[in-house]
């Protein structure tokens, strides 16, 4: 079994209790982030992994809780670990080249976020087979039924994420950026810009097909990499992002996706997955 990173007791979601639950119940772990999108630049990226686990019944329907820093406790719903925390500066560190970021949700929390259309949380059910680190029958079933999660909720979430990245890129969200080196070199935060455009590209595909193709198909992939490298002028980048945003807004008036995900199927799948795991 693939081993999750060690505990980090100074973060409430990175305790040994949380790591143990995630490790023992791990059902899916995949690569997400720039590596799976196809937008990574050699030597500049960390590796992001995401998945879900099935926690013991006492942590879901019982009273069991995980221990947190300072002797507190909280219900289990995820394990989070960033190897950047191991350097001086701890949890204040930003992940960089060669770092590993891992996020494992409880199955119930992952399904709730996916049903709500969270663009990042949806990725594990669309990654190619060769990006799966840990798989299972439970994971195979939900990946085969990815369309059950598609709804107009997703379009709104893609739009929200795009706006957030755009605001961070142009300073309307905050006067500060955690990548001043990109501002100095290119005049704007090209990584925020790339992510804003990527969300537009993937959001449109999802709105029109209920799928996300990974890695991002050409020619969009090359365009996104050019934005990230600073090879696209700011005015052209903004025009592209704004056009993508307008197209996404227009999709809300179309009937390609239902208003809500297939919650009946999702509930039945969740119940069966938990019951089967607990019986075993």
C-alpha positions as CSV (number, residue, x, y, z in Angstrom):
1,X,0.0,0.0,0.0
2,X,1.2,3.5,-0.9
3,X,2.3,5.2,2.3
4,X,1.0,8.7,3.1
5,X,3.4,11.3,4.5
6,X,4.1,11.2,8.2
7,X,2.0,13.2,10.7
8,X,2.7,16.8,11.4
9,X,1.3,17.5,14.9
10,X,1.2,21.3,14.6
11,X,-1.7,21.2,12.1
12,X,-5.1,20.0,13.0
13,X,-5.7,18.0,9.9
14,X,-2.2,16.4,9.8
15,X,-2.2,14.6,13.1
16,X,-1.2,10.9,13.5
17,X,-4.9,10.1,14.2
18,X,-5.9,11.7,10.9
19,X,-3.1,10.1,9.0
20,X,-3.9,6.6,10.4
21,X,-7.6,6.8,9.4
22,X,-6.7,8.1,5.9
23,X,-4.1,5.4,5.4
24,X,-6.1,2.5,6.6
25,X,-9.2,3.4,4.7
26,X,-7.6,4.8,1.5
27,X,-9.7,4.0,-1.6
28,X,-8.4,6.5,-4.1
29,X,-5.3,8.7,-4.5
30,X,-4.4,10.4,-7.7
31,X,-2.2,13.2,-9.0
32,X,-4.0,16.5,-9.4
33,X,-2.6,20.0,-10.1
34,X,-0.4,21.2,-12.9
35,X,1.2,17.8,-13.5
36,X,-2.1,16.2,-14.5
37,X,-3.4,19.3,-16.3
38,X,-0.3,19.3,-18.5
39,X,0.5,22.9,-17.6
40,X,3.6,22.2,-15.4
41,X,6.9,23.7,-16.2
42,X,10.0,21.5,-15.6
43,X,11.7,22.2,-12.4
44,X,9.1,24.7,-11.1
45,X,6.3,22.6,-9.7
46,X,5.3,20.6,-6.7
47,X,3.3,17.4,-6.9
48,X,-0.3,17.5,-5.7
49,X,-2.2,14.3,-4.8
50,X,-5.8,14.0,-3.7
51,X,-8.1,11.2,-2.9
52,X,-10.7,9.8,-0.4
53,X,-10.9,7.2,2.3
54,X,-13.6,5.4,4.3
55,X,-13.3,6.2,8.0
56,X,-14.3,3.7,10.7
57,X,-18.0,3.8,11.7
58,X,-17.2,5.2,15.1
59,X,-15.8,8.4,13.4
60,X,-18.9,8.9,11.2
61,X,-21.9,7.7,13.2
62,X,-20.2,7.4,16.6
63,X,-18.6,9.9,19.0
64,X,-14.9,9.2,18.1
65,X,-12.8,12.2,17.4
66,X,-9.2,12.9,16.4
67,X,-6.7,14.6,18.6
68,X,-5.6,18.1,17.5
69,X,-2.6,20.3,18.6
70,X,-2.9,21.6,22.1
71,X,-5.0,18.6,23.3
72,X,-8.2,19.5,21.5
73,X,-10.3,17.2,19.2
74,X,-12.5,17.4,16.2
75,X,-14.5,15.0,13.9
76,X,-12.4,13.4,11.2
77,X,-13.1,14.6,7.6
78,X,-9.7,14.9,6.0
79,X,-6.0,14.4,6.3
80,X,-3.7,17.1,4.9
81,X,0.0,17.1,4.6
82,X,2.6,19.4,2.8
83,X,6.2,18.5,2.8
84,X,7.1,22.2,2.6
85,X,6.1,22.3,6.3
86,X,9.3,20.3,7.1
87,X,11.5,23.3,6.3
88,X,12.2,26.1,8.7
89,X,9.1,28.2,8.8
90,X,6.8,25.3,9.1
91,X,3.2,25.7,8.1
92,X,3.9,29.3,6.8
93,X,5.9,27.9,3.9
94,X,4.7,27.9,0.4
95,X,5.1,24.7,-1.6
96,X,7.7,24.8,-4.3
97,X,9.6,22.7,-6.8
98,X,9.9,19.1,-5.6
99,X,7.4,19.4,-2.7
100,X,4.5,17.0,-2.2
101,X,1.0,18.2,-1.2
102,X,-1.4,15.5,-0.1
103,X,-5.1,15.8,0.7
104,X,-7.3,12.8,1.5
105,X,-11.0,13.5,2.3
106,X,-13.4,11.3,4.0
107,X,-15.6,9.7,1.3
108,X,-18.6,11.5,2.6
109,X,-16.9,14.9,2.5
110,X,-15.4,14.3,-0.9
111,X,-18.8,13.3,-2.3
112,X,-20.5,16.4,-0.8
113,X,-17.9,18.8,-2.3
114,X,-18.0,17.0,-5.7
115,X,-21.8,17.1,-5.8
116,X,-21.6,20.9,-5.1
117,X,-19.4,21.2,-8.2
118,X,-16.0,22.0,-6.6
119,X,-13.7,22.0,-9.7
120,X,-10.6,20.7,-7.8
121,X,-12.5,18.0,-6.0
122,X,-14.0,16.7,-9.2
123,X,-10.6,16.0,-10.8
124,X,-9.9,12.5,-9.2
125,X,-12.8,11.0,-11.2
126,X,-11.4,12.2,-14.5
127,X,-7.6,11.6,-14.2
128,X,-6.1,9.1,-16.6
129,X,-5.5,5.6,-15.3
130,X,-1.7,6.2,-15.2
131,X,-2.2,9.0,-12.7
132,X,-3.9,6.8,-10.1
133,X,-1.6,6.1,-7.2
134,X,-4.1,4.0,-5.2
135,X,-7.4,2.6,-6.6
136,X,-10.2,0.4,-5.5
137,X,-13.6,-1.0,-6.6
138,X,-15.3,1.9,-4.9
139,X,-13.2,4.3,-6.8
140,X,-13.8,2.4,-10.1
141,X,-17.5,2.7,-9.6
142,X,-17.6,6.4,-9.0
143,X,-15.2,7.1,-11.9
144,X,-17.5,5.1,-14.2
145,X,-20.4,7.2,-13.0
146,X,-18.7,10.6,-13.1
147,X,-21.7,12.1,-15.0
148,X,-23.8,11.7,-11.9
149,X,-22.0,14.7,-10.4
150,X,-22.4,17.1,-13.4
151,X,-24.8,20.0,-12.8
152,X,-25.2,23.7,-13.2
153,X,-23.8,24.0,-9.7
154,X,-20.5,23.1,-11.3
155,X,-20.7,26.0,-13.7
156,X,-21.2,28.4,-10.9
157,X,-18.3,27.0,-9.0
158,X,-16.0,27.1,-12.0
159,X,-17.0,30.8,-12.4
160,X,-16.4,31.5,-8.7
161,X,-12.9,29.9,-8.9
162,X,-12.1,31.8,-12.1
163,X,-13.1,35.1,-10.5
164,X,-11.0,34.3,-7.5
165,X,-7.9,33.6,-9.6
166,X,-8.5,36.7,-11.8
167,X,-8.9,38.9,-8.7
168,X,-5.6,37.6,-7.3
169,X,-3.9,38.1,-10.6
170,X,-4.9,41.7,-11.0
171,X,-4.8,42.7,-7.4
172,X,-8.5,43.3,-6.8
173,X,-8.7,40.4,-4.5
174,X,-5.7,41.4,-2.5
175,X,-2.9,44.0,-2.8
176,X,-0.4,41.3,-2.1
177,X,0.7,38.3,-4.1
178,X,2.7,35.3,-2.8
179,X,4.6,35.3,-6.1
180,X,6.2,38.8,-6.3
181,X,8.9,37.4,-8.5
182,X,6.4,36.8,-11.3
183,X,5.1,40.4,-11.0
184,X,8.7,41.7,-11.2
185,X,9.5,39.6,-14.3
186,X,6.2,39.7,-16.3
187,X,4.2,42.6,-14.9
188,X,1.5,40.3,-13.6
189,X,1.1,37.0,-11.7
190,X,1.2,34.6,-14.7
191,X,0.4,31.6,-12.6
192,X,-2.8,33.1,-11.3
193,X,-3.6,34.1,-14.9
194,X,-2.9,30.6,-16.2
195,X,-5.2,29.1,-13.6
196,X,-8.0,31.6,-14.4
197,X,-7.8,30.7,-18.1
198,X,-7.5,27.0,-17.3
199,X,-10.7,27.1,-15.2
200,X,-12.5,28.8,-18.0
201,X,-11.3,26.1,-20.5
202,X,-12.2,23.2,-18.2
203,X,-15.4,24.8,-17.0
204,X,-16.7,25.2,-20.6
205,X,-15.8,21.6,-21.4
206,X,-17.6,20.4,-18.3
207,X,-20.6,22.6,-19.0
208,X,-20.9,21.2,-22.5
209,X,-20.0,17.6,-22.0
210,X,-20.1,16.7,-18.3
211,X,-16.4,15.6,-18.6
212,X,-13.0,17.0,-17.9
213,X,-10.3,15.9,-20.3
214,X,-6.9,15.4,-18.7
215,X,-4.3,16.5,-19.6
216,X,-5.9,19.5,-21.2
217,X,-6.2,19.0,-25.0
218,X,-4.3,21.0,-27.6
219,X,-4.2,23.8,-28.6
220,X,-5.4,25.1,-25.2
221,X,-2.6,23.4,-23.3
222,X,0.1,25.2,-25.3
223,X,-1.7,28.5,-24.8
224,X,-2.0,28.0,-21.1
225,X,1.7,27.1,-20.8
226,X,2.5,30.3,-22.8
227,X,0.5,32.4,-20.4
228,X,2.3,30.8,-17.4
229,X,5.7,31.4,-19.0
230,X,4.9,35.1,-19.5
231,X,4.8,34.9,-23.3
232,X,1.3,36.3,-23.6
233,X,0.8,40.1,-23.0
234,X,-1.4,41.0,-20.2
235,X,-4.0,42.6,-22.4
236,X,-4.4,39.5,-24.5
237,X,-4.5,37.3,-21.4
238,X,-7.3,39.4,-19.9
239,X,-9.2,39.4,-23.1
240,X,-9.0,35.6,-23.3
241,X,-10.1,35.1,-19.6
242,X,-13.0,37.5,-20.0
243,X,-14.2,35.7,-23.1
244,X,-14.1,32.4,-21.3
245,X,-15.9,33.9,-18.3
246,X,-18.7,35.3,-20.6
247,X,-19.1,31.9,-22.3
248,X,-19.4,30.2,-19.0
249,X,-22.1,32.6,-17.8
250,X,-24.0,31.9,-21.1
251,X,-23.9,28.2,-20.4
252,X,-26.1,28.8,-17.3
253,X,-29.0,29.5,-19.7
254,X,-28.4,26.3,-21.7
255,X,-30.0,22.9,-20.9
256,X,-26.9,20.7,-21.4
257,X,-26.5,20.0,-17.6
258,X,-29.3,19.4,-15.0
259,X,-29.8,22.0,-12.3
260,X,-28.7,19.4,-9.6
261,X,-26.5,16.4,-9.5
262,X,-27.9,12.9,-9.2
263,X,-28.2,12.9,-5.5
264,X,-30.2,9.7,-5.3
265,X,-27.5,7.7,-7.0
266,X,-24.7,9.5,-5.0
267,X,-26.5,8.7,-1.7
268,X,-27.0,5.0,-2.7
269,X,-23.4,4.7,-3.7
270,X,-22.1,6.3,-0.5
271,X,-24.3,4.1,1.7
272,X,-23.3,0.9,-0.1
273,X,-19.6,1.8,0.0
274,X,-19.6,2.5,3.7
275,X,-21.7,-0.6,4.6
276,X,-19.4,-2.9,2.5
277,X,-16.3,-1.4,4.1
278,X,-17.6,-1.7,7.6
279,X,-18.8,-5.3,7.1
280,X,-15.3,-6.2,5.8
